[in-house]
Amino acid sequence: MSHNAEMILDQIDVVKLDINLWTSSKKLRPEDLVLADGSKLPPEDLAYLGTKKTIDPDKLKEFNRIKKEAERICLQSGTRFIGGFANPRAEIPRITQELDALSKTFYEARDQLLATYHEDTEDWIARHAEFGDAIRRAIEPVESVAAKLRFDYVVFRVTVPQADTTLPDATPAAVDSLHRRTNSMSEQLFHEIAQEASQLIDRSFVGKDTVTGRSLNAFRRMRDKLDSLGFLDHRCMPVVDKIDAVLDALPKQGPYNGVAFNSLFTLGLLLSDPDKIKRHGGGLLQMESISVSDAIAAVEPDDEQDDDAVMLDSSSTVVVDEAPVEAPVADTPAVNTEDDDLPGFDDFLSNYNPAQDVFDATPSVDAALCLDNVAQDVLNSVPEANSFMASVKETVQVAAETASTSIPVQSKDETETPDAAEVVADFWF
């Protein structure tokens, strides 16, 4: 079994509810129906008859409410797992305390139902006098009803099966199955969060422009659940941080509209999709790329709107996934492959070392020849430059001859003059 699965199992306990409800539903029999002359019922292999009620269903609504409340208590900080609800071990005392109080409420409601059971059945028969005999035949004794109404729970821990010499082939399969179910708890968690967020959006956001503080309580419940089960998946905590950031940025009191409404709506869209939750938690999706117009477009599609973006208001647009488009690259001047430079200039560049100071060594023979060749070409092409080029050559030659023997020391007060290297660099470049 993987270390991750063992770490998860070491931090959870499982709460399994054992709540049984009595629905008063009984199978509808052919003799319960009043058929017209010549009519007949279809055979059982073709169709089944429905059910009939022996008491007013409203009398049983309290038991359904209690059962849903028990599930809510177990899901507040937990998630469904192997028929029960996996919760952090630290949450078990709170859960058992709340379930014990709810169990007391359940049995009080049961006692009240049993106390008026006969009167309630007779009242139901009177309300449906035409089918009174059919109802009366299906009425259960009060003792049977009492036995079927039950509220209980059990808390247990899950551990890895130990090796068994009598079943050597069964243990690896059992461990592997538990490994799979344990590591899938995060998927179940994200599904439950998305289901609650979807219900919140449908109930409080779609078709509205204002929400109250009650919606914030729903976000806090989702936040606390992700926080309590953060050890299931590393992607939980970035989502918790995002919920905190959105809620902390809101005004202290509602109602919330405008920017605050859009911010909450966008957060709801993020939480309403398990894939978006996982992508955001993994750093692959930013909430800012989700638009509230996604939900509006899904509820109220408009064929005349542009396929790429549906404008909701000046601050939001639908973000459409498209193939990535490469950013335009600035035009780069084409490299001139033709040798239009002065004759001998390439040879000079091949021997030119910008890191070498002109005073480090005397000019090489090749450099001098290169200078002569280049100067001669300039002189041939521009006769008026004869005197200028002659003076330049003389200046460079004198600087080269004196450089190797002495390096002039210049005081700070003297006016700085460019050295021979700078003269050459300025000339060529």
Buried (B, 14 or more C-beta within 10 A) or exposed (E): BEEBBEEBBEBBBBBBBEBEBBBBBBEBEEEBEEEEEEEEEEEEEEEEBEEBBBBBEEBBEBBEEBBEBBBEBBBBBBBBBBEBBBBBEEBBEEBBEBBEEBBEBBEEBBEEBBEEBEEBBBEBBEEEEEBBEBBEEBBBEBEEBBEBBBBEBEBEEBEBBEEEEEEEEEBEEBBEEBBEBBBEBBBBBBBBBBEBBBEBBBEBBBEEEBBEEEBBEBBEBBBBBBBBBBBBBEBBBBBBEBBBEBBEEBEEEBEBEEEBBBBBBBBBBBBBBBEBBBBBBEEEBEBEEBBBBBBBBEEEEEEEEEEEBBEBEEEBBBBEEEEEEEEEEEEEEEEEEEEEEBEBBEBBEEEBEEEEEBBEEBBEEEBBBBBEBBBBBBBEEEEEBEEEBEEBBEBBBEBBEEBEEEEEEEEEEEEEEEBBBEBBBEEEE
